[in-house]
């Protein structure tokens, strides 16, 4: 059975600003925003990890990752139960202002993280893949979560004999935050939660090397596990991502 993790977790998804060149968005994020976030997070006992993720390629019709990704970046944060799930209120205005320099269409999700496969053995590098599932038309959230679990079980079975497969984590979306418009949509942080969310789950799958990840996702049975589900054709997407651990003090 998957092991539910003991911390609170948030996933933040965002696009680059359309008012700034992509190279400038990337530079600001890597040289200003993310280093500032890490500096502040190091002072917070409650936050146990902060990871950044850049989408490198999107899962395509041939089973490869040669399609240009339609998403830009994700960030994940884990915090101790009962502690602050993110930055304290005095910092939120500074964050909102800085968002206008590089991002737009920010979406934030509180998720329940569960580990479905864990074969880590001390290696320090990996290639990460993310599958995003959205609620299909005609399904309520409960039915969509049930359908996501079917996909997760099938992928877990297929990973059993996959060469180089190390870790599979499912992130069940519990709630979505609302963000107000700044210079562009989704830049200003609020304390509001959306009444409903179209996002169902994020699946994070790790391999020792890109070659083994691409070998796995090119398999017909792996493609069928998702493409024969209720999430096909338009309510799922897969990505090869570059993950960096800016802050991580979780116990081994």
Helices and strands as residue ranges (DSSP letters): E 3-4, E 8-16, H 22-28, I 29-33, H 34-41, E 47-58, E 73-79, H 89-99, E 103-118, E 127-134, H 141-159, E 165-180, E 188-193, E 199-207, H 210-217, H 220-227, E 236-248
